[in-house]
Amino acid sequence: MKKEWLVGFAVILAVTLGACASTFVATKDGKGYYLGSSSNAAYKLFCESGDLQKVLAATQLSSETKDKLYSSNCGPERSKERVKQIYASITPAQRKDLRLAFRNNGYDINYLPC
């Protein structure tokens, strides 16, 4: 009974965190998008430019996490929900590392130009 309760709690916690999790806005050249945005403009900015590969290469994230973030943002089956889940699963220090890597590659973080 205790094991079932623990499993149920873990599922509820995962769903709650996944539903509430958000990423950050990365802005470059006057255009800002949430990491994981499904728009074509965000795809061009992060993926077609090669910027996301450069940003991820500049982080201390594991190869597996980098691959998941890249494929969820730039792969054929892009998924903003999957990006949110991955972002929610990394530690605060890893999130900071990712934001700093964006900043070091010419992006402003959580800034929306007027």
All heavy atoms as an XYZ file, in Angstrom:
880
protein
N       0.813     -1.179      0.000
C       0.000      0.000      0.000
C       0.867      1.257      0.000
O       0.589      2.197     -0.708
C      -0.934     -0.045      1.223
C      -1.880      1.097      1.260
S      -3.131      0.843      0.006
C      -4.447      1.708      0.693
N       1.923      1.244      0.817
C       2.805      2.400      0.904
C       3.504      2.642     -0.437
O       3.650      3.783     -0.863
C       3.831      2.187      2.010
C       4.707      3.383      2.258
C       5.653      3.152      3.423
C       6.495      4.369      3.690
N       7.418      4.166      4.785
N       3.912      1.572     -1.095
C       4.589      1.702     -2.391
C       3.642      2.301     -3.435
O       4.036      3.157     -4.218
C       5.098      0.336     -2.854
C       5.889      0.385     -4.138
C       6.395     -0.990     -4.509
C       7.180     -0.940     -5.802
N       7.644     -2.250     -6.209
N       2.384      1.869     -3.435
C       1.396      2.403     -4.378
C       1.177      3.889     -4.136
O       1.047      4.667     -5.074
C       0.085      1.635     -4.256
C       0.186      0.210     -4.728
C      -1.020     -0.614     -4.340
O      -1.925     -0.103     -3.660
O      -1.042     -1.799     -4.723
N       1.114      4.297     -2.876
C       0.931      5.701     -2.543
C       2.119      6.517     -3.041
O       1.933      7.594     -3.611
C       0.789      5.852     -1.023
C       0.584      7.272     -0.616
C      -0.603      7.947     -0.562
C       1.584      8.211     -0.224
N      -0.401      9.231     -0.171
C       0.958      9.428      0.046
C       2.968      8.139     -0.084
C       1.635     10.569      0.452
C       3.653      9.274      0.317
C       2.987     10.471      0.578
N       3.314      6.005     -2.838
C       4.519      6.708     -3.268
C       4.555      6.856     -4.785
O       4.882      7.926     -5.298
C       5.768      5.969     -2.774
C       7.107      6.642     -3.024
C       7.145      8.018     -2.361
C       8.228      5.788     -2.485
N       4.199      5.817     -5.512
C       4.158      5.871     -6.976
C       3.114      6.893     -7.429
O       3.360      7.705     -8.320
C       3.880      4.478     -7.581
C       3.594      4.581     -9.067
C       5.044      3.546     -7.315
N       1.942      6.873     -6.798
C       0.892      7.837     -7.129
C       1.342      9.265     -6.888
O       1.105     10.159     -7.707
N       1.999      9.504     -5.774
C       2.516     10.835     -5.459
C       3.543     11.277     -6.495
O       3.529     12.424     -6.938
C       3.135     10.851     -4.058
C       3.714     12.178     -3.676
C       2.888     13.237     -3.339
C       5.085     12.371     -3.668
C       3.418     14.475     -3.010
C       5.628     13.597     -3.339
C       4.778     14.658     -2.996
N       4.430     10.375     -6.896
C       5.457     10.704     -7.891
C       4.819     11.076     -9.225
O       5.262     12.023     -9.896
C       6.425      9.543     -8.068
N       3.782     10.373     -9.617
C       3.097     10.678    -10.880
C       2.437     12.044    -10.812
O       2.556     12.856    -11.734
C       2.060      9.575    -11.221
C       1.160     10.001    -12.356
C       2.766      8.271    -11.548
N       1.757     12.323     -9.711
C       1.095     13.623     -9.552
C       2.129     14.745     -9.553
O       1.940     15.779    -10.198
C       0.246     13.649     -8.262
C      -0.959     12.725     -8.423
C      -0.197     15.069     -7.925
C      -1.725     12.478     -7.149
N       3.228     14.559     -8.876
C       4.289     15.557     -8.832
C       4.863     15.798    -10.224
O       5.055     16.947    -10.632
C       5.394     15.128     -7.867
C       6.553     16.106     -7.688
C       6.054     17.414     -7.089
C       7.612     15.487     -6.785
N       5.112     14.749    -10.970
C       5.671     14.889    -12.319
C       4.715     15.626    -13.233
O       5.125     16.501    -14.006
C       6.001     13.515    -12.893
N       3.440     15.304    -13.157
C       2.446     15.986    -13.995
C       2.348     17.458    -13.615
O       2.304     18.336    -14.473
C       1.068     15.291    -13.882
C      -0.028     16.125    -14.514
C       1.125     13.911    -14.521
N       2.348     17.734    -12.324
C       2.261     19.113    -11.855
C       3.468     19.919    -12.296
O       3.328     21.026    -12.820
C       2.141     19.156    -10.318
O       0.989     18.412     -9.930
C       2.027     20.576     -9.819
N       4.646     19.376    -12.119
C       5.856     20.088    -12.535
C       5.898     20.270    -14.045
O       6.279     21.321    -14.543
C       7.108     19.365    -12.059
C       7.401     19.440    -10.571
C       8.613     18.583    -10.224
C       7.619     20.866    -10.131
N       5.495     19.265    -14.777
C       5.493     19.348    -16.231
C       4.512     20.375    -16.741
O       4.765     21.088    -17.703
N       3.366     20.483    -16.091
C       2.345     21.420    -16.539
C       2.720     22.857    -16.200
O       2.352     23.780    -16.914
C       1.010     21.071    -15.890
N       3.435     23.054    -15.123
C       3.757     24.405    -14.676
C       5.123     24.886    -15.156
O       5.425     26.058    -15.036
C       3.739     24.465    -13.150
S       2.132     24.083    -12.445
N       5.913     23.975    -15.625
C       7.279     24.335    -15.995
C       7.282     25.250    -17.210
O       6.468     25.124    -18.101
C       8.078     23.077    -16.297
N       8.205     26.156    -17.210
C       8.385     27.035    -18.346
C       9.874     27.188    -18.571
O      10.673     26.815    -17.727
C       7.739     28.393    -18.064
O       7.827     29.207    -19.201
N      10.213     27.716    -19.717
C      11.620     27.954    -19.995
C      11.874     29.451    -19.871
O      11.325     30.085    -18.988
C      11.970     27.419    -21.393
O      11.164     28.077    -22.370
C      11.757     25.916    -21.482
N      12.676     30.007    -20.729
C      13.011     31.423    -20.687
C      12.967     31.979    -22.098
O      12.972     31.241    -23.071
C      14.397     31.635    -20.068
C      15.480     30.833    -20.741
C      16.162     31.342    -21.825
C      15.803     29.562    -20.286
C      17.158     30.602    -22.461
C      16.788     28.813    -20.909
C      17.463     29.335    -21.994
N      12.908     33.291    -22.177
C      12.914     33.960    -23.477
C      14.356     34.300    -23.826
O      15.079     34.914    -23.036
C      12.059     35.245    -23.444
C      12.156     35.991    -24.770
C      10.622     34.921    -23.115
N      14.768     33.901    -25.015
C      16.093     34.246    -25.533
C      15.871     35.222    -26.689
O      15.126     34.928    -27.624
C      16.829     33.000    -26.003
N      16.490     36.391    -26.606
C      16.286     37.455    -27.583
C      17.595     37.775    -28.289
O      18.639     37.911    -27.650
C      15.757     38.728    -26.891
O      14.564     38.415    -26.183
C      15.486     39.832    -27.901
N      17.510     37.889    -29.605
C      18.680     38.255    -30.408
C      18.183     39.034    -31.617
O      17.184     38.678    -32.232
C      19.423     36.997    -30.862
C      20.723     37.279    -31.584
C      21.437     35.964    -31.870
C      22.801     36.219    -32.470
N      23.494     34.948    -32.759
N      18.885     40.102    -31.945
C      18.537     40.926    -33.099
C      17.091     41.403    -33.052
O      16.384     41.434    -34.062
C      18.790     40.170    -34.410
C      20.249     39.774    -34.582
O      21.126     40.509    -34.077
O      20.512     38.730    -35.200
N      16.619     41.740    -31.844
C      15.278     42.278    -31.688
C      14.159     41.258    -31.725
O      12.990     41.625    -31.695
N      14.493     39.980    -31.781
C      13.476     38.934    -31.820
C      13.685     38.003    -30.634
O      14.780     37.483    -30.430
C      13.556     38.156    -33.127
C      13.268     39.028    -34.331
C      13.406     38.256    -35.613
C      13.067     39.162    -36.765
N      14.139     39.391    -37.668
N      12.606     37.790    -29.875
C      12.712     36.944    -28.698
C      11.685     35.833    -28.712
O      10.525     36.052    -29.079
N      12.115     34.654    -28.328
C      11.256     33.475    -28.301
C      11.584     32.633    -27.077
O      12.737     32.591    -26.640
C      11.459     32.613    -29.551
C      11.263     33.388    -30.820
C      12.349     33.901    -31.514
C       9.983     33.638    -31.309
C      12.182     34.635    -32.674
C       9.801     34.379    -32.468
C      10.899     34.878    -33.143
O      10.724     35.627    -34.279
N      10.559     31.959    -26.563
C      10.804     30.993    -25.504
C      11.596     29.826    -26.087
O      11.334     29.393    -27.206
C       9.492     30.444    -24.941
C       8.875     31.329    -23.888
C       7.890     32.236    -24.222
C       9.288     31.248    -22.564
C       7.321     33.048    -23.255
C       8.739     32.055    -21.592
C       7.754     32.957    -21.945
O       7.204     33.758    -20.994
N      12.537     29.328    -25.303
C      13.204     28.093    -25.681
C      12.127     27.028    -25.768
O      11.330     26.873    -24.843
C      14.256     27.708    -24.637
C      15.046     26.440    -24.938
C      15.920     26.651    -26.175
C      15.913     26.063    -23.751
N      12.034     26.364    -26.895
C      10.993     25.370    -27.101
C       9.816     25.880    -27.901
O       8.888     25.131    -28.173
N       9.848     27.144    -28.278
C       8.745     27.693    -29.076
C       8.586     26.895    -30.362
O       9.566     26.509    -30.998
C       9.015     29.161    -29.413
O       8.049     29.644    -30.314
N       7.352     26.671    -30.744
C       7.090     25.880    -31.952
C       6.956     26.740    -33.208
O       6.656     26.221    -34.276
C       5.834     25.035    -31.760
O       4.728     25.873    -31.486
N       7.210     28.036    -33.089
C       7.057     28.910    -34.256
C       8.186     28.699    -35.260
O       9.304     28.314    -34.899
C       7.012     30.379    -33.827
O       8.308     30.842    -33.506
N       7.893     28.958    -36.510
C       8.908     28.848    -37.561
C      10.009     29.884    -37.377
O      11.173     29.614    -37.668
C       8.270     28.982    -38.938
C       7.467     27.756    -39.312
O       7.734     26.658    -38.848
N       6.460     27.947    -40.155
N       9.651     31.064    -36.871
C      10.648     32.111    -36.644
C      11.646     31.677    -35.564
O      12.854     31.914    -35.696
C       9.962     33.414    -36.256
N      11.155     31.046    -34.507
C      12.045     30.545    -33.458
C      12.942     29.445    -34.009
O      14.130     29.383    -33.697
C      11.236     30.030    -32.269
N      12.377     28.594    -34.850
C      13.156     27.519    -35.472
C      14.308     28.111    -36.290
O      15.441     27.636    -36.210
C      12.248     26.666    -36.354
C      12.975     25.536    -37.044
C      13.241     24.349    -36.374
C      13.415     25.666    -38.357
C      13.916     23.310    -36.995
C      14.088     24.634    -38.988
C      14.343     23.461    -38.304
O      15.022     22.450    -38.917
N      14.020     29.152    -37.051
C      15.073     29.796    -37.850
C      16.150     30.393    -36.953
O      17.342     30.250    -37.225
C      14.471     30.874    -38.750
C      13.671     30.325    -39.898
C      13.054     31.433    -40.734
C      12.180     30.826    -41.825
N      11.463     31.840    -42.601
N      15.711     31.082    -35.888
C      16.669     31.747    -35.001
C      17.555     30.747    -34.257
O      18.773     30.916    -34.204
C      15.929     32.631    -33.993
C      16.811     33.414    -33.019
C      17.672     34.436    -33.768
C      15.954     34.111    -31.975
N      16.954     29.708    -33.707
C      17.724     28.767    -32.886
C      18.364     27.641    -33.695
O      19.496     27.246    -33.427
C      16.833     28.134    -31.811
C      16.272     29.103    -30.808
C      14.964     28.976    -30.369
C      17.034     30.130    -30.283
C      14.434     29.854    -29.432
C      16.520     31.018    -29.350
C      15.209     30.880    -28.920
N      17.644     27.129    -34.676
C      18.061     25.893    -35.334
C      18.757     26.113    -36.673
O      19.880     25.650    -36.862
C      16.856     24.966    -35.514
S      16.014     24.618    -33.952
N      18.088     26.809    -37.581
C      18.680     27.004    -38.905
C      19.972     27.802    -38.841
O      20.874     27.591    -39.648
C      17.679     27.677    -39.853
C      16.574     26.747    -40.309
C      15.619     27.383    -41.293
O      15.815     28.559    -41.695
O      14.654     26.703    -41.677
N      20.074     28.700    -37.877
C      21.291     29.502    -37.721
C      22.452     28.697    -37.142
O      23.605     29.103    -37.251
C      21.012     30.690    -36.793
O      20.813     30.217    -35.462
N      22.132     27.578    -36.506
C      23.159     26.776    -35.831
C      23.455     27.255    -34.423
O      24.304     26.692    -33.730
N      22.736     28.306    -33.983
C      23.008     28.870    -32.661
C      22.761     27.885    -31.526
O      23.523     27.844    -30.560
C      22.164     30.125    -32.427
C      22.728     31.354    -33.116
O      23.792     31.257    -33.753
O      22.086     32.423    -33.009
N      21.692     27.111    -31.612
C      21.406     26.201    -30.502
C      22.514     25.165    -30.334
O      22.886     24.832    -29.205
C      20.042     25.517    -30.672
C      19.591     24.673    -29.481
C      19.542     25.487    -28.187
C      18.239     24.045    -29.749
N      23.087     24.701    -31.426
C      24.211     23.763    -31.317
C      25.396     24.419    -30.622
O      26.037     23.814    -29.766
C      24.629     23.266    -32.692
C      23.657     22.282    -33.296
C      24.096     21.814    -34.670
O      24.629     22.587    -35.465
N      23.865     20.535    -34.946
N      25.684     25.675    -30.975
C      26.789     26.397    -30.337
C      26.524     26.605    -28.853
O      27.420     26.442    -28.021
C      26.985     27.755    -31.013
C      27.468     27.686    -32.434
C      27.500     29.083    -33.043
C      27.657     29.028    -34.541
N      27.478     30.346    -35.164
N      25.283     26.993    -28.534
C      24.917     27.236    -27.138
C      25.062     25.956    -26.327
O      25.676     25.949    -25.261
C      23.473     27.788    -27.050
C      22.952     27.737    -25.622
C      23.415     29.206    -27.595
N      24.499     24.873    -26.818
C      24.565     23.605    -26.083
C      26.000     23.113    -25.926
O      26.366     22.574    -24.881
C      23.693     22.547    -26.763
C      22.187     22.811    -26.696
C      21.434     21.807    -27.557
C      21.681     22.788    -25.264
N      26.816     23.331    -26.934
C      28.222     22.926    -26.853
C      28.963     23.698    -25.763
O      29.940     23.195    -25.196
C      28.904     23.122    -28.203
N      28.484     24.891    -25.453
C      29.142     25.737    -24.459
C      28.672     25.452    -23.033
O      29.107     26.119    -22.099
C      28.895     27.208    -24.797
N      27.788     24.472    -22.854
C      27.292     24.152    -21.508
C      28.003     22.941    -20.933
O      28.704     22.219    -21.642
C      25.773     23.847    -21.534
O      25.559     22.611    -22.225
C      24.982     24.965    -22.177
N      27.751     22.724    -19.657
C      28.271     21.545    -18.964
C      27.215     20.442    -18.878
O      27.391     19.472    -18.146
C      28.723     21.929    -17.550
C      29.837     22.946    -17.521
C      31.104     22.429    -18.178
O      31.522     21.307    -17.931
N      31.707     23.245    -19.013
N      26.122     20.580    -19.630
C      25.072     19.564    -19.616
C      25.609     18.245    -20.167
O      26.538     18.240    -20.975
C      23.881     20.018    -20.467
C      23.156     21.279    -20.022
C      22.136     21.707    -21.073
C      22.470     21.045    -18.685
N      24.985     17.163    -19.759
C      25.391     15.853    -20.278
C      25.078     15.780    -21.774
O      24.196     16.477    -22.272
C      24.652     14.733    -19.547
O      23.279     14.724    -19.908
N      25.784     14.921    -22.462
C      25.541     14.733    -23.900
C      24.101     14.314    -24.147
O      23.469     14.764    -25.109
C      26.480     13.684    -24.477
O      27.807     14.119    -24.413
N      23.570     13.474    -23.286
C      22.190     13.008    -23.438
C      21.206     14.176    -23.322
O      20.284     14.304    -24.132
C      21.873     11.957    -22.381
C      20.463     11.426    -22.461
C      20.148     10.409    -21.375
O      21.018     10.102    -20.543
O      18.998      9.942    -21.371
N      21.411     15.043    -22.344
C      20.518     16.196    -22.164
C      20.641     17.154    -23.336
O      19.638     17.671    -23.837
C      20.823     16.916    -20.836
O      20.651     15.981    -19.757
C      19.912     18.104    -20.627
N      21.863     17.388    -23.791
C      22.058     18.253    -24.963
C      21.330     17.691    -26.177
O      20.648     18.431    -26.903
C      23.549     18.390    -25.282
C      24.335     19.189    -24.276
C      25.803     19.201    -24.659
C      26.655     19.826    -23.600
N      28.073     19.875    -23.967
N      21.472     16.393    -26.400
C      20.813     15.754    -27.545
C      19.295     15.867    -27.444
O      18.615     16.154    -28.432
C      21.215     14.283    -27.661
C      22.670     14.093    -28.062
O      23.297     15.063    -28.548
O      23.188     12.970    -27.872
N      18.763     15.640    -26.250
C      17.310     15.726    -26.052
C      16.812     17.149    -26.281
O      15.782     17.354    -26.927
C      16.936     15.267    -24.646
C      17.023     13.783    -24.434
C      16.647     13.441    -23.008
C      16.769     11.971    -22.724
N      16.441     11.636    -21.331
N      17.533     18.132    -25.736
C      17.121     19.525    -25.936
C      17.177     19.907    -27.412
O      16.271     20.561    -27.926
C      17.994     20.474    -25.110
C      17.588     20.685    -23.671
C      18.649     21.475    -22.915
C      16.244     21.399    -23.595
N      18.237     19.484    -28.082
C      18.364     19.835    -29.487
C      17.266     19.187    -30.325
O      16.608     19.855    -31.122
C      19.745     19.453    -30.050
C      19.899     19.940    -31.466
C      20.219     21.268    -31.716
C      19.675     19.097    -32.548
C      20.320     21.741    -33.011
C      19.772     19.560    -33.844
C      20.096     20.892    -34.068
O      20.173     21.359    -35.355
N      17.049     17.905    -30.140
C      16.043     17.225    -30.963
C      14.634     17.711    -30.641
O      13.796     17.802    -31.540
C      16.142     15.709    -30.816
O      15.834     15.307    -29.508
N      14.371     18.070    -29.397
C      13.046     18.570    -29.033
C      12.791     19.968    -29.583
O      11.647     20.346    -29.810
C      12.883     18.581    -27.515
O      12.953     17.270    -27.012
N      13.855     20.734    -29.796
C      13.737     22.073    -30.373
C      13.833     22.059    -31.888
O      13.148     22.824    -32.558
C      14.854     22.992    -29.843
C      14.519     23.631    -28.547
O      13.725     24.556    -28.503
N      15.108     23.145    -27.471
N      14.711     21.234    -32.419
C      15.082     21.332    -33.833
C      14.818     20.072    -34.648
O      14.992     20.093    -35.864
C      16.562     21.690    -33.946
S      17.008     23.220    -33.104
N      14.445     19.000    -34.026
C      14.225     17.742    -34.740
C      12.924     17.747    -35.525
O      12.128     18.689    -35.439
N      12.698     16.703    -36.292
C      11.491     16.621    -37.107
C      10.206     16.589    -36.282
O       9.159     16.988    -36.761
C      11.666     15.329    -37.905
C      12.751     14.578    -37.242
C      13.572     15.548    -36.463
N      10.296     16.125    -35.055
C       9.116     16.088    -34.185
C       9.322     17.049    -33.013
O       9.348     16.654    -31.848
C       8.861     14.663    -33.709
C       8.508     13.735    -34.850
C       8.189     12.327    -34.395
O       7.884     12.124    -33.210
O       8.248     11.433    -35.249
N       9.462     18.341    -33.347
C       9.657     19.363    -32.313
C       8.504     19.332    -31.326
O       7.360     19.105    -31.697
C       9.724     20.755    -32.944
C      10.850     20.925    -33.900
C      10.939     22.333    -34.410
N       9.676     22.822    -34.971
C       9.581     23.631    -35.993
N      10.659     24.057    -36.589
N       8.427     24.034    -36.429
N       8.821     19.584    -30.060
C       7.797     19.541    -29.025
C       8.120     20.530    -27.918
O       9.081     20.331    -27.168
C       7.697     18.137    -28.435
O       6.888     18.135    -27.285
N       7.315     21.595    -27.821
C       7.543     22.567    -26.752
C       7.295     21.931    -25.389
O       7.960     22.267    -24.417
C       6.699     23.816    -26.952
C       5.218     23.634    -26.833
C       4.490     24.944    -27.057
C       2.985     24.723    -27.032
N       2.264     25.956    -27.279
N       6.334     20.996    -25.318
C       6.068     20.319    -24.053
C       7.262     19.470    -23.629
O       7.616     19.416    -22.456
C       4.797     19.468    -24.139
C       3.537     20.287    -24.316
C       3.358     21.366    -23.256
O       3.625     21.104    -22.061
O       2.969     22.488    -23.618
N       7.898     18.825    -24.576
C       9.079     18.007    -24.261
C      10.237     18.903    -23.796
O      10.946     18.557    -22.855
C       9.488     17.186    -25.486
C      10.636     16.267    -25.233
C      10.243     15.121    -24.296
N      11.420     14.312    -24.044
C      11.824     13.943    -22.842
N      11.120     14.239    -21.785
N      12.917     13.239    -22.695
N      10.400     20.052    -24.433
C      11.454     20.990    -24.006
C      11.187     21.433    -22.571
O      12.104     21.460    -21.742
C      11.540     22.212    -24.952
C      12.498     23.254    -24.400
C      11.972     21.777    -26.337
N       9.942     21.749    -22.251
C       9.593     22.148    -20.885
C       9.905     21.039    -19.894
O      10.411     21.301    -18.800
C       8.110     22.502    -20.792
C       7.732     23.801    -21.442
C       6.239     24.020    -21.241
C       5.713     25.219    -21.955
N       4.255     25.382    -21.713
N       9.608     19.798    -20.258
C       9.878     18.668    -19.364
C      11.377     18.509    -19.125
O      11.814     18.294    -17.988
C       9.312     17.375    -19.943
C       7.814     17.300    -19.935
C       7.286     16.086    -20.680
O       8.025     15.378    -21.363
N       5.994     15.849    -20.563
N      12.151     18.623    -20.184
C      13.599     18.492    -20.041
C      14.143     19.621    -19.185
O      14.939     19.406    -18.267
C      14.293     18.476    -21.425
C      13.854     17.241    -22.223
C      15.810     18.526    -21.276
C      14.166     17.324    -23.695
N      13.683     20.848    -19.461
C      14.141     22.012    -18.704
C      13.784     21.867    -17.220
O      14.590     22.170    -16.349
C      13.539     23.287    -19.292
C      14.121     24.555    -18.725
C      15.405     24.974    -19.078
C      13.397     25.337    -17.841
C      15.945     26.134    -18.561
C      13.930     26.504    -17.321
C      15.204     26.903    -17.679
O      15.735     28.049    -17.161
N      12.590     21.374    -16.942
C      12.161     21.181    -15.549
C      12.977     20.096    -14.849
O      13.117     20.119    -13.624
C      10.680     20.830    -15.503
N      13.522     19.163    -15.620
C      14.247     18.045    -15.017
C      15.698     18.368    -14.677
O      16.329     17.622    -13.939
C      14.204     16.828    -15.949
O      15.065     17.010    -17.063
N      16.231     19.460    -15.208
C      17.626     19.793    -14.907
C      17.689     20.659    -13.653
O      16.712     21.289    -13.266
C      18.351     20.449    -16.114
C      17.713     21.764    -16.526
C      18.402     19.478    -17.288
C      18.426     22.479    -17.670
N      18.847     20.685    -13.045
C      19.017     21.408    -11.784
C      19.050     22.914    -12.020
O      19.323     23.370    -13.139
C      20.338     20.998    -11.104
O      21.442     21.466    -11.902
C      20.428     19.491    -10.897
N      18.802     23.695    -10.974
C      18.914     25.150    -11.112
C      20.289     25.599    -11.628
O      20.385     26.527    -12.430
C      18.648     25.665     -9.702
C      17.744     24.631     -9.104
C      18.261     23.318     -9.666
N      21.337     24.929    -11.192
C      22.686     25.279    -11.666
C      22.822     25.003    -13.167
O      23.456     25.780    -13.891
C      23.742     24.503    -10.888
N      22.235     23.905    -13.639
C      22.275     23.593    -15.069
C      21.443     24.586    -15.875
O      21.823     24.963    -16.975
C      21.779     22.172    -15.312
C      22.721     21.113    -14.795
C      22.120     19.725    -14.864
O      20.958     19.514    -14.509
N      22.915     18.773    -15.319
N      20.324     25.021    -15.321
C      19.503     26.040    -15.989
C      20.285     27.332    -16.130
O      20.268     27.970    -17.181
C      18.214     26.288    -15.215
C      17.268     25.133    -15.235
C      16.045     25.430    -14.410
N      15.323     24.194    -14.164
C      14.444     24.029    -13.218
N      14.136     25.020    -12.402
N      13.831     22.875    -13.068
N      20.985     27.709    -15.074
C      21.799     28.920    -15.114
C      22.903     28.784    -16.153
O      23.168     29.712    -16.923
C      22.397     29.204    -13.734
C      23.200     30.469    -13.684
C      23.712     30.755    -12.287
C      24.517     32.043    -12.269
N      24.999     32.360    -10.912
N      23.530     27.621    -16.205
C      24.575     27.346    -17.187
C      24.028     27.506    -18.611
O      24.672     28.114    -19.470
C      25.110     25.929    -16.970
C      26.223     25.535    -17.918
O      27.091     26.386    -18.243
O      26.236     24.360    -18.334
N      22.835     27.006    -18.849
C      22.214     27.118    -20.170
C      21.913     28.574    -20.512
O      22.211     29.038    -21.625
C      20.939     26.272    -20.211
C      20.169     26.228    -21.526
C      21.039     25.706    -22.670
C      18.918     25.357    -21.375
N      21.359     29.315    -19.568
C      21.074     30.733    -19.815
C      22.362     31.514    -20.082
O      22.414     32.361    -20.983
C      20.309     31.336    -18.636
C      18.879     30.831    -18.514
C      18.081     31.609    -17.478
N      18.724     31.724    -16.184
C      18.564     30.882    -15.168
N      17.772     29.832    -15.296
N      19.191     31.091    -14.029
N      23.403     31.224    -19.322
C      24.692     31.905    -19.529
C      25.283     31.565    -20.897
O      25.889     32.417    -21.541
C      25.675     31.562    -18.419
C      25.408     32.199    -17.063
C      26.362     31.661    -16.006
C      25.519     33.715    -17.151
N      25.120     30.341    -21.337
C      25.620     29.951    -22.658
C      24.889     30.723    -23.750
O      25.508     31.157    -24.723
C      25.465     28.449    -22.861
N      23.589     30.910    -23.591
C      22.853     31.747    -24.546
C      23.400     33.170    -24.521
O      23.664     33.769    -25.562
C      21.347     31.762    -24.224
C      20.558     30.724    -24.963
C      20.249     29.513    -24.366
C      20.108     30.962    -26.255
C      19.519     28.551    -25.039
C      19.376     30.006    -26.936
C      19.081     28.801    -26.335
N      23.577     33.714    -23.317
C      24.079     35.093    -23.178
C      25.467     35.219    -23.823
O      25.741     36.187    -24.522
C      24.129     35.464    -21.698
C      24.417     36.938    -21.490
C      24.229     37.369    -20.058
N      22.802     37.418    -19.769
C      22.255     37.012    -18.625
N      23.009     36.533    -17.665
N      20.966     37.094    -18.430
N      26.324     34.232    -23.618
C      27.673     34.269    -24.180
C      27.684     34.088    -25.695
O      28.710     34.301    -26.331
C      28.559     33.214    -23.521
C      28.856     33.539    -22.074
O      28.802     34.684    -21.653
N      29.153     32.520    -21.278
N      26.554     33.690    -26.250
C      26.436     33.546    -27.706
C      25.566     34.644    -28.314
O      24.960     34.459    -29.370
C      25.881     32.155    -28.052
C      26.969     31.113    -28.036
O      27.685     30.937    -29.001
N      27.122     30.428    -26.898
N      25.485     35.782    -27.631
C      24.846     36.964    -28.199
C      23.371     37.137    -27.921
O      22.725     37.997    -28.536
N      22.814     36.374    -27.008
C      21.394     36.480    -26.678
C      21.195     37.245    -25.377
O      22.032     37.188    -24.481
C      20.770     35.086    -26.499
C      20.542     34.360    -27.797
C      21.564     33.648    -28.411
C      19.302     34.376    -28.415
C      21.360     32.974    -29.605
C      19.080     33.703    -29.608
C      20.114     33.004    -30.192
O      19.903     32.343    -31.371
N      20.080     37.957    -25.299
C      19.620     38.508    -24.032
C      18.611     37.523    -23.473
O      17.875     36.877    -24.224
C      18.946     39.873    -24.241
C      19.941     40.948    -24.654
O      21.012     41.036    -24.034
O      19.634     41.699    -25.600
N      18.554     37.422    -22.163
C      17.660     36.463    -21.525
C      16.521     37.208    -20.828
O      16.747     38.164    -20.108
C      18.432     35.595    -20.497
C      19.587     34.878    -21.167
C      17.505     34.620    -19.789
C      19.198     33.992    -22.338
N      15.298     36.737    -21.089
C      14.073     37.281    -20.508
C      13.922     38.781    -20.772
O      13.443     39.522    -19.931
C      13.980     36.966    -19.018
C      13.775     35.489    -18.782
O      13.146     34.811    -19.582
N      14.305     34.992    -17.682
N      14.329     39.192    -21.942
C      14.176     40.579    -22.375
C      13.329     40.589    -23.636
O      13.629     39.854    -24.602
C      15.552     41.201    -22.666
C      15.468     42.525    -23.372
C      15.127     43.680    -22.671
C      15.710     42.629    -24.735
C      15.035     44.894    -23.334
C      15.620     43.843    -25.397
C      15.285     44.969    -24.687
O      15.191     46.171    -25.332
N      12.288     41.366    -23.620
C      11.460     41.525    -24.810
C      11.538     42.978    -25.263
O      11.122     43.877    -24.531
C      10.004     41.134    -24.531
C       9.774     39.662    -24.282
C       8.332     39.421    -23.847
C      10.065     38.864    -25.529
N      12.074     43.229    -26.436
C      12.192     44.616    -26.911
C      10.810     45.205    -27.188
O       9.874     44.507    -27.545
C      13.001     44.482    -28.202
C      12.823     43.078    -28.630
C      12.576     42.266    -27.403
N      10.721     46.511    -27.029
C       9.451     47.203    -27.296
C       9.207     47.361    -28.782
O      10.054     47.432    -29.567
C       9.455     48.573    -26.644
S       9.556     48.465    -24.859
